[in-house]
């Protein structure tokens, strides 16, 4: 049997506050909406909050997990992370005592409720267009035949080079009688000593 809790994120630091715990999945969008309305009333009565970010989180098995403390080899017990199944922003109206739910996102277990939520708002599912909008003229069929990315084609005129082949770009080996380049970033005392060794 799954255990889930509604949490409200309060203030700037988003302190998480537990509001309601349930033992069954919401059956439809109206059921979830009634639970959310109950939580918004409780958030206002206990914490005097009218606009709040709320989540429904599934309790994962186990209370603690072991983790290595940063900077040492000592193991510490860390609370597990719960899985967010629903999130939304609530606005509680004091005059009408109604709750408005905005900006909802649904997790994998409650994804079937999303269609009811969008239907209530008059939003129909739209499939993306086959022709990307980044093309200069989406209605022009000639634009499909052109290169939309502007990336140049591969240059096959150059001869292929292996990893160990010598070319003009690779530096040549210095012969024994070539002049040694001076290191100009050494301190002055070491530069003098290096000049004496090279010249002398």
C-alpha positions as CSV (number, residue, x, y, z in Angstrom):
1,X,0.0,0.0,0.0
2,X,1.6,3.3,-1.1
3,X,2.0,6.1,1.4
4,X,2.0,9.7,0.1
5,X,2.1,13.1,1.7
6,X,1.2,16.6,0.6
7,X,4.0,19.1,1.3
8,X,3.9,22.9,1.2
9,X,7.1,24.8,0.4
10,X,7.0,28.0,2.5
11,X,9.0,31.2,2.4
12,X,12.1,32.1,0.4
13,X,14.1,29.1,1.6
14,X,11.3,26.7,0.6
15,X,11.0,25.1,4.0
16,X,9.0,21.9,3.5
17,X,5.9,21.4,5.7
18,X,3.8,18.2,5.8
19,X,0.1,18.9,5.5
20,X,-1.7,15.6,4.8
21,X,-0.8,11.9,4.4
22,X,-2.9,9.5,2.3
23,X,-2.7,5.8,1.7
24,X,-4.3,5.4,-1.7
25,X,-3.7,6.9,-5.1
26,X,-6.1,9.7,-6.2
27,X,-8.7,8.1,-8.5
28,X,-9.2,11.1,-10.8
29,X,-8.5,14.8,-11.1
30,X,-11.6,15.8,-9.0
31,X,-10.4,13.6,-6.2
32,X,-6.9,15.1,-6.3
33,X,-8.4,18.6,-6.5
34,X,-10.5,18.0,-3.4
35,X,-7.4,16.8,-1.5
36,X,-5.5,19.8,-2.6
37,X,-8.3,22.1,-1.5
38,X,-8.3,20.5,1.9
39,X,-4.5,21.0,2.2
40,X,-4.8,24.7,1.1
41,X,-7.3,25.4,3.9
42,X,-5.0,23.7,6.4
43,X,-2.0,25.7,5.1
44,X,-4.0,29.0,5.6
45,X,-5.3,28.1,9.0
46,X,-2.0,26.9,10.5
47,X,0.6,29.0,8.6
48,X,-1.5,32.0,7.2
49,X,-0.4,31.3,3.7
50,X,-2.7,32.0,0.7
51,X,-0.3,31.3,-2.2
52,X,1.9,28.2,-1.9
53,X,3.8,25.7,-3.9
54,X,2.5,22.2,-3.1
55,X,3.7,18.7,-3.9
56,X,2.4,15.2,-3.5
57,X,5.4,13.0,-2.8
58,X,5.5,9.2,-2.6
59,X,7.3,7.7,0.4
60,X,10.1,5.4,-0.8
61,X,11.0,2.3,1.3
62,X,13.5,2.8,4.1
63,X,13.9,5.7,6.4
64,X,17.6,6.3,6.0
65,X,20.5,5.6,3.6
66,X,24.2,5.6,4.3
67,X,26.5,8.1,2.7
68,X,30.1,9.1,3.1
69,X,30.6,12.4,4.9
70,X,32.3,14.9,2.6
71,X,36.0,15.3,3.4
72,X,36.2,12.0,5.5
73,X,35.6,8.3,5.3
74,X,33.0,8.3,8.1
75,X,29.5,7.0,7.1
76,X,26.5,9.1,8.1
77,X,22.8,8.4,7.9
78,X,21.0,10.6,5.4
79,X,17.3,10.7,4.9
80,X,16.0,9.3,1.6
81,X,14.6,11.5,-1.1
82,X,10.9,11.1,-1.8
83,X,9.6,10.9,-5.3
84,X,7.5,13.8,-6.4
85,X,4.3,12.6,-8.1
86,X,2.4,15.9,-8.5
87,X,3.3,19.6,-8.0
88,X,1.4,22.8,-8.5
89,X,0.9,26.3,-7.3
90,X,-2.2,27.0,-5.2
91,X,-4.0,30.3,-4.6
92,X,-6.6,30.3,-1.7
93,X,-9.3,33.0,-2.0
94,X,-10.4,34.2,1.5
95,X,-13.6,35.7,0.3
96,X,-15.0,32.8,-1.6
97,X,-12.9,30.0,0.2
98,X,-12.0,28.5,-3.2
99,X,-8.7,27.1,-4.2
100,X,-7.2,27.8,-7.7
101,X,-4.6,25.3,-8.9
102,X,-2.1,26.5,-11.5
103,X,1.1,25.3,-13.1
104,X,0.5,21.6,-12.5
105,X,3.0,18.9,-13.4
106,X,2.3,15.2,-13.1
107,X,4.6,12.3,-12.3
108,X,4.6,8.8,-13.9
109,X,2.0,7.3,-11.6
110,X,-0.5,10.2,-12.0
111,X,0.1,11.0,-15.6
112,X,-3.4,9.8,-16.5
113,X,-4.9,12.7,-14.5
114,X,-3.2,15.3,-16.7
115,X,-5.7,14.9,-19.6
116,X,-8.6,15.9,-17.2
117,X,-6.6,18.8,-15.9
118,X,-5.9,20.1,-19.5
119,X,-9.5,19.4,-20.6
120,X,-10.8,21.5,-17.6
121,X,-8.6,24.4,-18.9
122,X,-9.6,24.0,-22.5
123,X,-6.1,23.0,-23.6
124,X,-6.1,20.2,-26.2
125,X,-3.1,18.1,-27.0
126,X,-1.3,19.4,-30.0
127,X,1.3,17.3,-31.9
128,X,4.4,19.2,-32.9
129,X,4.7,20.2,-36.6
130,X,6.8,18.1,-38.9
131,X,8.6,21.1,-40.4
132,X,10.6,22.9,-37.7
133,X,9.8,26.5,-37.1
134,X,13.5,27.4,-37.4
135,X,13.3,27.2,-41.2
136,X,13.3,30.6,-43.0
137,X,9.9,29.9,-44.6
138,X,8.0,26.9,-43.1
139,X,5.3,27.1,-45.9
140,X,7.9,27.1,-48.7
141,X,8.7,23.5,-49.9
142,X,12.0,24.8,-51.4
143,X,13.3,25.6,-47.9
144,X,13.2,21.9,-47.1
145,X,15.6,21.2,-49.9
146,X,18.1,23.8,-48.8
147,X,20.6,23.2,-46.0
148,X,18.9,24.7,-43.0
149,X,21.8,24.5,-40.6
150,X,24.3,26.4,-42.7
151,X,27.0,23.9,-41.8
152,X,29.5,23.4,-44.6
153,X,30.0,20.1,-46.1
154,X,33.1,17.9,-45.4
155,X,36.2,18.9,-47.3
156,X,37.6,15.8,-49.1
157,X,40.3,17.6,-51.0
158,X,42.9,17.3,-48.3
159,X,45.0,14.2,-48.0
160,X,44.4,12.1,-44.9
161,X,47.1,12.1,-42.3
162,X,47.9,9.4,-39.8
163,X,48.6,10.2,-36.2
164,X,52.4,9.9,-36.6
165,X,53.0,11.4,-40.1
166,X,55.2,14.4,-40.3
167,X,53.8,17.5,-42.0
168,X,54.6,21.2,-42.3
169,X,52.4,21.9,-39.3
170,X,54.3,19.6,-36.9
171,X,57.5,21.2,-35.5
172,X,60.8,19.8,-36.9
173,X,63.4,18.3,-34.7
174,X,66.2,20.7,-33.6
175,X,69.6,19.9,-34.9
176,X,72.7,19.9,-32.6
177,X,74.0,23.3,-34.0
178,X,70.8,25.3,-33.9
179,X,70.6,28.2,-31.5
180,X,68.9,27.5,-28.2
181,X,66.0,29.8,-27.5
182,X,66.4,31.8,-24.4
183,X,63.9,31.7,-21.6
184,X,62.9,35.3,-21.0
185,X,60.7,34.5,-17.9
186,X,63.5,33.4,-15.7
187,X,64.8,35.7,-13.0
188,X,67.8,37.8,-14.0
189,X,70.4,35.8,-12.1
190,X,69.3,32.6,-13.8
191,X,69.2,34.3,-17.2
192,X,72.8,35.3,-16.8
193,X,73.9,31.9,-15.7
194,X,72.0,30.3,-18.6
195,X,73.7,32.7,-21.1
196,X,77.1,31.8,-19.7
197,X,76.5,28.1,-20.0
198,X,75.2,28.5,-23.6
199,X,78.0,30.8,-24.8
200,X,80.8,29.4,-22.8
